[in-house]
């Protein structure tokens, strides 16, 4: 199952269409509210921990991405 968090209001028909594709749409405010109830301990990052993924649009060639670590 795929989950997508949305920021603006979602139309009922969009939510239903997503469900038909096995995609769950989640309101950002609801995700934040639910996250505050979780008691998860986060691990400190190590030098090799992936920090971000950076993608190019591919305007001068094929699109590509790179993983950037701490």
mmCIF file of the N, C-alpha and C atoms, coordinates in Angstrom:
data_MODEL
# 
_entry.id   MODEL 
# 
loop_
_atom_site.group_PDB 
_atom_site.id 
_atom_site.type_symbol 
_atom_site.label_atom_id 
_atom_site.label_alt_id 
_atom_site.label_comp_id 
_atom_site.label_asym_id 
_atom_site.label_entity_id 
_atom_site.label_seq_id 
_atom_site.pdbx_PDB_ins_code 
_atom_site.Cartn_x 
_atom_site.Cartn_y 
_atom_site.Cartn_z 
_atom_site.occupancy 
_atom_site.B_iso_or_equiv 
_atom_site.pdbx_formal_charge 
_atom_site.auth_seq_id 
_atom_site.auth_comp_id 
_atom_site.auth_asym_id 
_atom_site.auth_atom_id 
_atom_site.pdbx_PDB_model_num 
ATOM 1   N N  . UNK A 1 1  ? 0.834   -1.177 0.000   1.00 0.00 ? 1  UNK A N  1 
ATOM 2   C CA . UNK A 1 1  ? 0.000   0.000  0.000   1.00 0.00 ? 1  UNK A CA 1 
ATOM 3   C C  . UNK A 1 1  ? 0.884   1.247  0.000   1.00 0.00 ? 1  UNK A C  1 
ATOM 4   N N  . UNK A 1 2  ? 0.455   2.267  -0.706  1.00 0.00 ? 2  UNK A N  1 
ATOM 5   C CA . UNK A 1 2  ? 1.167   3.530  -0.773  1.00 0.00 ? 2  UNK A CA 1 
ATOM 6   C C  . UNK A 1 2  ? 0.386   4.583  -0.007  1.00 0.00 ? 2  UNK A C  1 
ATOM 7   N N  . UNK A 1 3  ? 1.104   5.426  0.705   1.00 0.00 ? 3  UNK A N  1 
ATOM 8   C CA . UNK A 1 3  ? 0.495   6.520  1.446   1.00 0.00 ? 3  UNK A CA 1 
ATOM 9   C C  . UNK A 1 3  ? 1.015   7.844  0.887   1.00 0.00 ? 3  UNK A C  1 
ATOM 10  N N  . UNK A 1 4  ? 0.126   8.792  0.697   1.00 0.00 ? 4  UNK A N  1 
ATOM 11  C CA . UNK A 1 4  ? 0.496   10.126 0.247   1.00 0.00 ? 4  UNK A CA 1 
ATOM 12  C C  . UNK A 1 4  ? -0.087  11.124 1.237   1.00 0.00 ? 4  UNK A C  1 
ATOM 13  N N  . UNK A 1 5  ? 0.759   12.007 1.748   1.00 0.00 ? 5  UNK A N  1 
ATOM 14  C CA . UNK A 1 5  ? 0.309   13.061 2.652   1.00 0.00 ? 5  UNK A CA 1 
ATOM 15  C C  . UNK A 1 5  ? 0.051   14.304 1.813   1.00 0.00 ? 5  UNK A C  1 
ATOM 16  N N  . UNK A 1 6  ? -1.130  14.869 1.957   1.00 0.00 ? 6  UNK A N  1 
ATOM 17  C CA . UNK A 1 6  ? -1.485  16.066 1.193   1.00 0.00 ? 6  UNK A CA 1 
ATOM 18  C C  . UNK A 1 6  ? -1.625  17.266 2.124   1.00 0.00 ? 6  UNK A C  1 
ATOM 19  N N  . UNK A 1 7  ? -1.358  18.455 1.596   1.00 0.00 ? 7  UNK A N  1 
ATOM 20  C CA . UNK A 1 7  ? -1.362  19.683 2.378   1.00 0.00 ? 7  UNK A CA 1 
ATOM 21  C C  . UNK A 1 7  ? -2.654  20.484 2.209   1.00 0.00 ? 7  UNK A C  1 
ATOM 22  N N  . UNK A 1 8  ? -3.196  20.522 1.023   1.00 0.00 ? 8  UNK A N  1 
ATOM 23  C CA . UNK A 1 8  ? -4.424  21.269 0.760   1.00 0.00 ? 8  UNK A CA 1 
ATOM 24  C C  . UNK A 1 8  ? -5.613  20.335 0.919   1.00 0.00 ? 8  UNK A C  1 
ATOM 25  N N  . UNK A 1 9  ? -6.808  20.900 0.852   1.00 0.00 ? 9  UNK A N  1 
ATOM 26  C CA . UNK A 1 9  ? -8.010  20.079 0.962   1.00 0.00 ? 9  UNK A CA 1 
ATOM 27  C C  . UNK A 1 9  ? -8.092  19.097 -0.198  1.00 0.00 ? 9  UNK A C  1 
ATOM 28  N N  . UNK A 1 10 ? -8.485  17.882 0.117   1.00 0.00 ? 10 UNK A N  1 
ATOM 29  C CA . UNK A 1 10 ? -8.659  16.858 -0.917  1.00 0.00 ? 10 UNK A CA 1 
ATOM 30  C C  . UNK A 1 10 ? -10.149 16.663 -1.168  1.00 0.00 ? 10 UNK A C  1 
ATOM 31  N N  . UNK A 1 11 ? -10.496 16.478 -2.410  1.00 0.00 ? 11 UNK A N  1 
ATOM 32  C CA . UNK A 1 11 ? -11.888 16.233 -2.772  1.00 0.00 ? 11 UNK A CA 1 
ATOM 33  C C  . UNK A 1 11 ? -12.235 14.788 -2.435  1.00 0.00 ? 11 UNK A C  1 
ATOM 34  N N  . UNK A 1 12 ? -13.485 14.572 -2.040  1.00 0.00 ? 12 UNK A N  1 
ATOM 35  C CA . UNK A 1 12 ? -13.942 13.225 -1.690  1.00 0.00 ? 12 UNK A CA 1 
ATOM 36  C C  . UNK A 1 12 ? -13.708 12.259 -2.847  1.00 0.00 ? 12 UNK A C  1 
ATOM 37  N N  . UNK A 1 13 ? -13.979 12.723 -4.077  1.00 0.00 ? 13 UNK A N  1 
ATOM 38  C CA . UNK A 1 13 ? -13.814 11.827 -5.233  1.00 0.00 ? 13 UNK A CA 1 
ATOM 39  C C  . UNK A 1 13 ? -12.337 11.483 -5.471  1.00 0.00 ? 13 UNK A C  1 
ATOM 40  N N  . UNK A 1 14 ? -11.426 12.404 -5.119  1.00 0.00 ? 14 UNK A N  1 
ATOM 41  C CA . UNK A 1 14 ? -9.996  12.105 -5.242  1.00 0.00 ? 14 UNK A CA 1 
ATOM 42  C C  . UNK A 1 14 ? -9.568  11.059 -4.231  1.00 0.00 ? 14 UNK A C  1 
ATOM 43  N N  . UNK A 1 15 ? -10.086 11.181 -3.008  1.00 0.00 ? 15 UNK A N  1 
ATOM 44  C CA . UNK A 1 15 ? -9.764  10.195 -1.968  1.00 0.00 ? 15 UNK A CA 1 
ATOM 45  C C  . UNK A 1 15 ? -10.294 8.824  -2.365  1.00 0.00 ? 15 UNK A C  1 
ATOM 46  N N  . UNK A 1 16 ? -11.515 8.781  -2.882  1.00 0.00 ? 16 UNK A N  1 
ATOM 47  C CA . UNK A 1 16 ? -12.103 7.506  -3.314  1.00 0.00 ? 16 UNK A CA 1 
ATOM 48  C C  . UNK A 1 16 ? -11.348 6.914  -4.499  1.00 0.00 ? 16 UNK A C  1 
ATOM 49  N N  . UNK A 1 17 ? -10.934 7.762  -5.447  1.00 0.00 ? 17 UNK A N  1 
ATOM 50  C CA . UNK A 1 17 ? -10.175 7.275  -6.604  1.00 0.00 ? 17 UNK A CA 1 
ATOM 51  C C  . UNK A 1 17 ? -8.835  6.700  -6.148  1.00 0.00 ? 17 UNK A C  1 
ATOM 52  N N  . UNK A 1 18 ? -8.194  7.373  -5.194  1.00 0.00 ? 18 UNK A N  1 
ATOM 53  C CA . UNK A 1 18 ? -6.921  6.870  -4.673  1.00 0.00 ? 18 UNK A CA 1 
ATOM 54  C C  . UNK A 1 18 ? -7.108  5.518  -4.002  1.00 0.00 ? 18 UNK A C  1 
ATOM 55  N N  . UNK A 1 19 ? -8.179  5.380  -3.221  1.00 0.00 ? 19 UNK A N  1 
ATOM 56  C CA . UNK A 1 19 ? -8.451  4.099  -2.567  1.00 0.00 ? 19 UNK A CA 1 
ATOM 57  C C  . UNK A 1 19 ? -8.608  2.980  -3.587  1.00 0.00 ? 19 UNK A C  1 
ATOM 58  N N  . UNK A 1 20 ? -9.231  3.299  -4.718  1.00 0.00 ? 20 UNK A N  1 
ATOM 59  C CA . UNK A 1 20 ? -9.390  2.310  -5.782  1.00 0.00 ? 20 UNK A CA 1 
ATOM 60  C C  . UNK A 1 20 ? -8.063  1.868  -6.379  1.00 0.00 ? 20 UNK A C  1 
ATOM 61  N N  . UNK A 1 21 ? -7.028  2.697  -6.203  1.00 0.00 ? 21 UNK A N  1 
ATOM 62  C CA . UNK A 1 21 ? -5.681  2.374  -6.687  1.00 0.00 ? 21 UNK A CA 1 
ATOM 63  C C  . UNK A 1 21 ? -4.777  1.859  -5.565  1.00 0.00 ? 21 UNK A C  1 
ATOM 64  N N  . UNK A 1 22 ? -5.384  1.567  -4.407  1.00 0.00 ? 22 UNK A N  1 
ATOM 65  C CA . UNK A 1 22 ? -4.654  1.072  -3.235  1.00 0.00 ? 22 UNK A CA 1 
ATOM 66  C C  . UNK A 1 22 ? -3.679  2.131  -2.692  1.00 0.00 ? 22 UNK A C  1 
ATOM 67  N N  . UNK A 1 23 ? -4.105  3.400  -2.760  1.00 0.00 ? 23 UNK A N  1 
ATOM 68  C CA . UNK A 1 23 ? -3.324  4.523  -2.242  1.00 0.00 ? 23 UNK A CA 1 
ATOM 69  C C  . UNK A 1 23 ? -4.135  5.174  -1.128  1.00 0.00 ? 23 UNK A C  1 
ATOM 70  N N  . UNK A 1 24 ? -3.498  5.408  0.004   1.00 0.00 ? 24 UNK A N  1 
ATOM 71  C CA . UNK A 1 24 ? -4.152  6.094  1.114   1.00 0.00 ? 24 UNK A CA 1 
ATOM 72  C C  . UNK A 1 24 ? -3.700  7.546  1.130   1.00 0.00 ? 24 UNK A C  1 
ATOM 73  N N  . UNK A 1 25 ? -4.665  8.479  1.053   1.00 0.00 ? 25 UNK A N  1 
ATOM 74  C CA . UNK A 1 25 ? -4.364  9.897  1.162   1.00 0.00 ? 25 UNK A CA 1 
ATOM 75  C C  . UNK A 1 25 ? -4.563  10.320 2.613   1.00 0.00 ? 25 UNK A C  1 
ATOM 76  N N  . UNK A 1 26 ? -3.580  11.024 3.163   1.00 0.00 ? 26 UNK A N  1 
ATOM 77  C CA . UNK A 1 26 ? -3.610  11.425 4.569   1.00 0.00 ? 26 UNK A CA 1 
ATOM 78  C C  . UNK A 1 26 ? -3.417  12.938 4.656   1.00 0.00 ? 26 UNK A C  1 
ATOM 79  N N  . UNK A 1 27 ? -4.309  13.610 5.378   1.00 0.00 ? 27 UNK A N  1 
ATOM 80  C CA . UNK A 1 27 ? -4.199  15.047 5.583   1.00 0.00 ? 27 UNK A CA 1 
ATOM 81  C C  . UNK A 1 27 ? -2.974  15.339 6.454   1.00 0.00 ? 27 UNK A C  1 
ATOM 82  N N  . UNK A 1 28 ? -2.185  16.334 6.077   1.00 0.00 ? 28 UNK A N  1 
ATOM 83  C CA . UNK A 1 28 ? -0.960  16.675 6.790   1.00 0.00 ? 28 UNK A CA 1 
ATOM 84  C C  . UNK A 1 28 ? -1.231  16.951 8.269   1.00 0.00 ? 28 UNK A C  1 
ATOM 85  N N  . UNK A 1 29 ? -2.274  17.720 8.558   1.00 0.00 ? 29 UNK A N  1 
ATOM 86  C CA . UNK A 1 29 ? -2.596  18.046 9.951   1.00 0.00 ? 29 UNK A CA 1 
ATOM 87  C C  . UNK A 1 29 ? -2.923  16.790 10.755  1.00 0.00 ? 29 UNK A C  1 
ATOM 88  N N  . UNK A 1 30 ? -3.608  15.841 10.128  1.00 0.00 ? 30 UNK A N  1 
ATOM 89  C CA . UNK A 1 30 ? -3.926  14.581 10.805  1.00 0.00 ? 30 UNK A CA 1 
ATOM 90  C C  . UNK A 1 30 ? -2.661  13.752 11.040  1.00 0.00 ? 30 UNK A C  1 
ATOM 91  N N  . UNK A 1 31 ? -1.743  13.775 10.085  1.00 0.00 ? 31 UNK A N  1 
ATOM 92  C CA . UNK A 1 31 ? -0.485  13.037 10.242  1.00 0.00 ? 31 UNK A CA 1 
ATOM 93  C C  . UNK A 1 31 ? 0.318   13.600 11.416  1.00 0.00 ? 31 UNK A C  1 
ATOM 94  N N  . UNK A 1 32 ? 0.348   14.931 11.543  1.00 0.00 ? 32 UNK A N  1 
ATOM 95  C CA . UNK A 1 32 ? 1.062   15.564 12.653  1.00 0.00 ? 32 UNK A CA 1 
ATOM 96  C C  . UNK A 1 32 ? 0.404   15.193 13.974  1.00 0.00 ? 32 UNK A C  1 
ATOM 97  N N  . UNK A 1 33 ? -0.924  15.255 14.024  1.00 0.00 ? 33 UNK A N  1 
ATOM 98  C CA . UNK A 1 33 ? -1.651  14.925 15.248  1.00 0.00 ? 33 UNK A CA 1 
ATOM 99  C C  . UNK A 1 33 ? -1.388  13.477 15.674  1.00 0.00 ? 33 UNK A C  1 
ATOM 100 N N  . UNK A 1 34 ? -1.437  12.563 14.709  1.00 0.00 ? 34 UNK A N  1 
ATOM 101 C CA . UNK A 1 34 ? -1.184  11.150 15.012  1.00 0.00 ? 34 UNK A CA 1 
ATOM 102 C C  . UNK A 1 34 ? 0.263   10.933 15.440  1.00 0.00 ? 34 UNK A C  1 
ATOM 103 N N  . UNK A 1 35 ? 1.178   11.636 14.784  1.00 0.00 ? 35 UNK A N  1 
ATOM 104 C CA . UNK A 1 35 ? 2.596   11.487 15.114  1.00 0.00 ? 35 UNK A CA 1 
ATOM 105 C C  . UNK A 1 35 ? 2.919   11.904 16.535  1.00 0.00 ? 35 UNK A C  1 
ATOM 106 N N  . UNK A 1 36 ? 2.195   12.881 17.061  1.00 0.00 ? 36 UNK A N  1 
ATOM 107 C CA . UNK A 1 36 ? 2.430   13.336 18.433  1.00 0.00 ? 36 UNK A CA 1 
ATOM 108 C C  . UNK A 1 36 ? 2.037   12.290 19.468  1.00 0.00 ? 36 UNK A C  1 
ATOM 109 N N  . UNK A 1 37 ? 1.203   11.324 19.071  1.00 0.00 ? 37 UNK A N  1 
ATOM 110 C CA . UNK A 1 37 ? 0.787   10.278 20.004  1.00 0.00 ? 37 UNK A CA 1 
ATOM 111 C C  . UNK A 1 37 ? 1.758   9.098  20.020  1.00 0.00 ? 37 UNK A C  1 
ATOM 112 N N  . UNK A 1 38 ? 2.671   9.059  19.063  1.00 0.00 ? 38 UNK A N  1 
ATOM 113 C CA . UNK A 1 38 ? 3.623   7.952  18.988  1.00 0.00 ? 38 UNK A CA 1 
ATOM 114 C C  . UNK A 1 38 ? 4.792   8.180  19.934  1.00 0.00 ? 38 UNK A C  1 
ATOM 115 N N  . UNK A 1 39 ? 5.288   7.127  20.482  1.00 0.00 ? 39 UNK A N  1 
ATOM 116 C CA . UNK A 1 39 ? 6.432   7.212  21.391  1.00 0.00 ? 39 UNK A CA 1 
ATOM 117 C C  . UNK A 1 39 ? 7.592   6.440  20.769  1.00 0.00 ? 39 UNK A C  1 
ATOM 118 N N  . UNK A 1 40 ? 8.158   7.042  19.742  1.00 0.00 ? 40 UNK A N  1 
ATOM 119 C CA . UNK A 1 40 ? 9.227   6.408  18.989  1.00 0.00 ? 40 UNK A CA 1 
ATOM 120 C C  . UNK A 1 40 ? 10.552  7.068  19.326  1.00 0.00 ? 40 UNK A C  1 
ATOM 121 N N  . UNK A 1 41 ? 11.561  6.245  19.637  1.00 0.00 ? 41 UNK A N  1 
ATOM 122 C CA . UNK A 1 41 ? 12.889  6.784  19.890  1.00 0.00 ? 41 UNK A CA 1 
ATOM 123 C C  . UNK A 1 41 ? 13.642  6.806  18.567  1.00 0.00 ? 41 UNK A C  1 
ATOM 124 N N  . UNK A 1 42 ? 14.097  7.977  18.196  1.00 0.00 ? 42 UNK A N  1 
ATOM 125 C CA . UNK A 1 42 ? 14.859  8.110  16.964  1.00 0.00 ? 42 UNK A CA 1 
ATOM 126 C C  . UNK A 1 42 ? 16.325  7.822  17.233  1.00 0.00 ? 42 UNK A C  1 
ATOM 127 N N  . UNK A 1 43 ? 16.958  7.161  16.293  1.00 0.00 ? 43 UNK A N  1 
ATOM 128 C CA . UNK A 1 43 ? 18.378  6.867  16.426  1.00 0.00 ? 43 UNK A CA 1 
ATOM 129 C C  . UNK A 1 43 ? 19.196  8.066  15.960  1.00 0.00 ? 43 UNK A C  1 
ATOM 130 N N  . UNK A 1 44 ? 20.307  8.315  16.632  1.00 0.00 ? 44 UNK A N  1 
ATOM 131 C CA . UNK A 1 44 ? 21.210  9.375  16.198  1.00 0.00 ? 44 UNK A CA 1 
ATOM 132 C C  . UNK A 1 44 ? 21.826  8.985  14.860  1.00 0.00 ? 44 UNK A C  1 
ATOM 133 N N  . UNK A 1 45 ? 21.989  9.944  13.960  1.00 0.00 ? 45 UNK A N  1 
ATOM 134 C CA . UNK A 1 45 ? 22.574  9.615  12.660  1.00 0.00 ? 45 UNK A CA 1 
ATOM 135 C C  . UNK A 1 45 ? 24.061  9.300  12.777  1.00 0.00 ? 45 UNK A C  1 
ATOM 136 N N  . UNK A 1 46 ? 24.513  8.429  11.913  1.00 0.00 ? 46 UNK A N  1 
ATOM 137 C CA . UNK A 1 46 ? 25.928  8.091  11.801  1.00 0.00 ? 46 UNK A CA 1 
ATOM 138 C C  . UNK A 1 46 ? 26.461  8.788  10.547  1.00 0.00 ? 46 UNK A C  1 
ATOM 139 N N  . UNK A 1 47 ? 27.767  8.850  10.375  1.00 0.00 ? 47 UNK A N  1 
ATOM 140 C CA . UNK A 1 47 ? 28.312  9.513  9.181   1.00 0.00 ? 47 UNK A CA 1 
ATOM 141 C C  . UNK A 1 47 ? 27.766  8.947  7.865   1.00 0.00 ? 47 UNK A C  1 
ATOM 142 N N  . UNK A 1 48 ? 27.438  7.667  7.832   1.00 0.00 ? 48 UNK A N  1 
ATOM 143 C CA . UNK A 1 48 ? 26.955  7.052  6.591   1.00 0.00 ? 48 UNK A CA 1 
ATOM 144 C C  . UNK A 1 48 ? 25.435  7.115  6.449   1.00 0.00 ? 48 UNK A C  1 
ATOM 145 N N  . UNK A 1 49 ? 24.722  7.667  7.443   1.00 0.00 ? 49 UNK A N  1 
ATOM 146 C CA . UNK A 1 49 ? 23.271  7.756  7.376   1.00 0.00 ? 49 UNK A CA 1 
ATOM 147 C C  . UNK A 1 49 ? 22.862  8.688  6.234   1.00 0.00 ? 49 UNK A C  1 
ATOM 148 N N  . UNK A 1 50 ? 21.914  8.217  5.412   1.00 0.00 ? 50 UNK A N  1 
ATOM 149 C CA . UNK A 1 50 ? 21.448  9.031  4.299   1.00 0.00 ? 50 UNK A CA 1 
ATOM 150 C C  . UNK A 1 50 ? 20.678  10.226 4.861   1.00 0.00 ? 50 UNK A C  1 
ATOM 151 N N  . UNK A 1 51 ? 21.072  11.414 4.430   1.00 0.00 ? 51 UNK A N  1 
ATOM 152 C CA . UNK A 1 51 ? 20.470  12.656 4.902   1.00 0.00 ? 51 UNK A CA 1 
ATOM 153 C C  . UNK A 1 51 ? 19.378  13.147 3.954   1.00 0.00 ? 51 UNK A C  1 
ATOM 154 N N  . UNK A 1 52 ? 19.640  13.064 2.681   1.00 0.00 ? 52 UNK A N  1 
ATOM 155 C CA . UNK A 1 52 ? 18.663  13.522 1.698   1.00 0.00 ? 52 UNK A CA 1 
ATOM 156 C C  . UNK A 1 52 ? 18.918  12.840 0.356   1.00 0.00 ? 52 UNK A C  1 
ATOM 157 N N  . UNK A 1 53 ? 17.902  12.849 -0.472  1.00 0.00 ? 53 UNK A N  1 
ATOM 158 C CA . UNK A 1 53 ? 18.028  12.397 -1.857  1.00 0.00 ? 53 UNK A CA 1 
ATOM 159 C C  . UNK A 1 53 ? 17.863  13.629 -2.721  1.00 0.00 ? 53 UNK A C  1 
ATOM 160 N N  . UNK A 1 54 ? 18.762  13.839 -3.646  1.00 0.00 ? 54 UNK A N  1 
ATOM 161 C CA . UNK A 1 54 ? 18.712  15.006 -4.522  1.00 0.00 ? 54 UNK A CA 1 
ATOM 162 C C  . UNK A 1 54 ? 18.578  14.523 -5.958  1.00 0.00 ? 54 UNK A C  1 
ATOM 163 N N  . UNK A 1 55 ? 17.587  15.066 -6.653  1.00 0.00 ? 55 UNK A N  1 
ATOM 164 C CA . UNK A 1 55 ? 17.314  14.654 -8.025  1.00 0.00 ? 55 UNK A CA 1 
ATOM 165 C C  . UNK A 1 55 ? 17.484  15.815 -8.986  1.00 0.00 ? 55 UNK A C  1 
ATOM 166 N N  . UNK A 1 56 ? 17.931  15.502 -10.198 1.00 0.00 ? 56 UNK A N  1 
ATOM 167 C CA . UNK A 1 56 ? 17.969  16.502 -11.263 1.00 0.00 ? 56 UNK A CA 1 
ATOM 168 C C  . UNK A 1 56 ? 16.729  16.308 -12.134 1.00 0.00 ? 56 UNK A C  1 
ATOM 169 N N  . UNK A 1 57 ? 16.354  17.342 -12.838 1.00 0.00 ? 57 UNK A N  1 
ATOM 170 C CA . UNK A 1 57 ? 15.179  17.248 -13.703 1.00 0.00 ? 57 UNK A CA 1 
ATOM 171 C C  . UNK A 1 57 ? 15.491  16.552 -15.016 1.00 0.00 ? 57 UNK A C  1 
ATOM 172 N N  . UNK A 1 58 ? 16.757  16.484 -15.355 1.00 0.00 ? 58 UNK A N  1 
ATOM 173 C CA . UNK A 1 58 ? 17.124  15.847 -16.605 1.00 0.00 ? 58 UNK A CA 1 
ATOM 174 C C  . UNK A 1 58 ? 17.084  16.786 -17.782 1.00 0.00 ? 58 UNK A C  1 
ATOM 175 N N  . UNK A 1 59 ? 17.157  18.095 -17.561 1.00 0.00 ? 59 UNK A N  1 
ATOM 176 C CA . UNK A 1 59 ? 17.066  19.035 -18.680 1.00 0.00 ? 59 UNK A CA 1 
ATOM 177 C C  . UNK A 1 59 ? 18.256  18.928 -19.625 1.00 0.00 ? 59 UNK A C  1 
ATOM 178 N N  . UNK A 1 60 ? 19.410  18.486 -19.139 1.00 0.00 ? 60 UNK A N  1 
ATOM 179 C CA . UNK A 1 60 ? 20.574  18.350 -20.022 1.00 0.00 ? 60 UNK A CA 1 
ATOM 180 C C  . UNK A 1 60 ? 20.953  16.889 -20.241 1.00 0.00 ? 60 UNK A C  1 
ATOM 181 N N  . UNK A 1 61 ? 20.107  15.988 -19.848 1.00 0.00 ? 61 UNK A N  1 
ATOM 182 C CA . UNK A 1 61 ? 20.370  14.563 -19.995 1.00 0.00 ? 61 UNK A CA 1 
ATOM 183 C C  . UNK A 1 61 ? 19.298  13.780 -19.256 1.00 0.00 ? 61 UNK A C  1 
ATOM 184 N N  . UNK A 1 62 ? 19.571  12.528 -18.960 1.00 0.00 ? 62 UNK A N  1 
ATOM 185 C CA . UNK A 1 62 ? 18.614  11.707 -18.229 1.00 0.00 ? 62 UNK A CA 1 
ATOM 186 C C  . UNK A 1 62 ? 18.480  12.211 -16.797 1.00 0.00 ? 62 UNK A C  1 
ATOM 187 N N  . UNK A 1 63 ? 17.253  12.171 -16.221 1.00 0.00 ? 63 UNK A N  1 
ATOM 188 C CA . UNK A 1 63 ? 17.095  12.517 -14.806 1.00 0.00 ? 63 UNK A CA 1 
ATOM 189 C C  . UNK A 1 63 ? 17.893  11.532 -13.948 1.00 0.00 ? 63 UNK A C  1 
ATOM 190 N N  . UNK A 1 64 ? 18.454  12.034 -12.870 1.00 0.00 ? 64 UNK A N  1 
ATOM 191 C CA . UNK A 1 64 ? 19.226  11.154 -11.989 1.00 0.00 ? 64 UNK A CA 1 
ATOM 192 C C  . UNK A 1 64 ? 19.166  11.673 -10.569 1.00 0.00 ? 64 UNK A C  1 
ATOM 193 N N  . UNK A 1 65 ? 19.519  10.838 -9.642  1.00 0.00 ? 65 UNK A N  1 
ATOM 194 C CA . UNK A 1 65 ? 19.493  11.219 -8.235  1.00 0.00 ? 65 UNK A CA 1 
ATOM 195 C C  . UNK A 1 65 ? 20.761  10.775 -7.543  1.00 0.00 ? 65 UNK A C  1 
ATOM 196 N N  . UNK A 1 66 ? 20.999  11.386 -6.407  1.00 0.00 ? 66 UNK A N  1 
ATOM 197 C CA . UNK A 1 66 ? 22.152  11.007 -5.605  1.00 0.00 ? 66 UNK A CA 1 
ATOM 198 C C  . UNK A 1 66 ? 21.746  10.979 -4.142  1.00 0.00 ? 66 UNK A C  1 
ATOM 199 N N  . UNK A 1 67 ? 22.356  10.090 -3.385  1.00 0.00 ? 67 UNK A N  1 
ATOM 200 C CA . UNK A 1 67 ? 22.107  10.013 -1.948  1.00 0.00 ? 67 UNK A CA 1 
ATOM 201 C C  . UNK A 1 67 ? 23.211  10.785 -1.237  1.00 0.00 ? 67 UNK A C  1 
ATOM 202 N N  . UNK A 1 68 ? 22.825  11.686 -0.358  1.00 0.00 ? 68 UNK A N  1 
ATOM 203 C CA . UNK A 1 68 ? 23.792  12.494 0.379   1.00 0.00 ? 68 UNK A CA 1 
ATOM 204 C C  . UNK A 1 68 ? 23.752  12.069 1.837   1.00 0.00 ? 68 UNK A C  1 
ATOM 205 N N  . UNK A 1 69 ? 24.908  11.717 2.362   1.00 0.00 ? 69 UNK A N  1 
ATOM 206 C CA . UNK A 1 69 ? 24.965  11.258 3.757   1.00 0.00 ? 69 UNK A CA 1 
ATOM 207 C C  . UNK A 1 69 ? 25.392  12.407 4.651   1.00 0.00 ? 69 UNK A C  1 
ATOM 208 N N  . UNK A 1 70 ? 25.364  12.143 5.957   1.00 0.00 ? 70 UNK A N  1 
ATOM 209 C CA . UNK A 1 70 ? 25.805  13.145 6.920   1.00 0.00 ? 70 UNK A CA 1 
ATOM 210 C C  . UNK A 1 70 ? 27.288  13.296 6.734   1.00 0.00 ? 70 UNK A C  1 
# 
